Amino acid sequence: MLSAFRLPTRTTITPGALSKLVTEIRELGVERPFLVFDQGLSETRWPPIVRDALSESCDEIQEFSDVDPNPRVRKVDRAGELARQFDADGVVGIGGGSVLDTAKIVSMLARNPGSCKDYEGKNLFANKPIPFIAIPTTCGTGSEVTWVAVVSDSESRRKISIKGDGMYPSLALVDADLIQTLPRSLISYTGLDALTHAIEAFVSRRSNPISDALATRAITLIMNHLEPCVNDPNDASHRSEMMKASTLAGIAFGNADVGAVHCLSESIGGLFDHPHGLLNAQLLVPVMRYQHDMVRKKLDGISEWASSDKMLDQIEQLISRLNVPPLQSLAIPVESFGEIASLAERNNSNASDPRNMAASDYRCILDGLH
């Protein structure tokens, strides 16, 4: 199931990249930008900096900051309608994965009618989205370089994926300076989210030689720099390497897809609204151990570790040192395990997993963690 590699997003990865925003907005010809961020980021200096940059070449700016940690259909649709009413000709999203996914969908809805739910699946929109500039503020999303956005549907209590060739951001400005203001717990969770992206992309049935190279590099960078970055977010070197790793992992899974870890985490997140990065951190090692027979050969090929067993041991120890609480701490009702497992089996990424995973397999993992 080898897939072709692609990356249409023009990507700048360097500290200080945010300073290029003025020039980039002008080059894209954006005159009426729609700015998306969340309330957590509004307490930092970054939205005013972006607002000032946009004001240098744009007379009017529409802002939207009502973004949930797991973005919901209703609010994403409202943002899309505001963008239509404003006649936005470009979107700028600055934040973590929830913000970037919201902004990505808004750029599509600006030129396509209806609700985002109408476009669940692949390439279901007729009109090309307006230009979207993605500015990540966490070291884990990867959304700045992918064609997919995930949103929670409160009615069905599940997460839906919207994918499209036109959903890739036009531009990604990946600036390590932006995670200086990120709480240490979020550096941990988002960094482990990036590690999950890299590992699942690497073992995926849809991997290719380029995604493999990016994934293995991301794994090495995260294992070497995540813990020091959490301990000292002011260290520019560790920040820079983590932001680089996050984007490399995003490019990898954007081409190779993810697998069972995400199938479970998205199912749990859709039902109970728990943070995506935290769930991936809690599920990564248990899922990899469950499918060890299928992933051992490939993971053994990563030269930094003597074996996949030692690699998973080191990841488990890292997760422990970063004080990630166990899945049991979320008090997920046992009665919901069957529904979670069923949703995981139906997840669009299940087919990319290296092992044929049925609902019974997902239920076995959950029971083992209970």
Protein Blocks (a to p, Z undefined) as FASTA:
>chain_A
ZZcdddfbccdddehklmmmmmmmmmnopabdcddddfklmmpmklmmmmmmmmmmpfbd
cddfbbcfbacfklmmmmmmmmmmnopabdcdeddfklmmmmmmmmmmmmcgcjfklmgc
ehkbfbdcdddddddfbfklommmccbdcdddfklopacddddfklpcfbdcddfklmmm
pcfklmmmmmmmmmmmmmmmmmpmkbcfklmmmmmmmmmmmmmmmmmmmmmmmlmklmmm
mmmmmmmmmmmmmmnopafklmmmmmmmmmnopafklmmmmmmmmmmmmmmmmmmmmmmm
pmkbmbfklmmmmmmmmmmmnopacfklnopafklmmmmmmmmmmpmklmmpmbdcdfkl
mmmmmmmmZZ
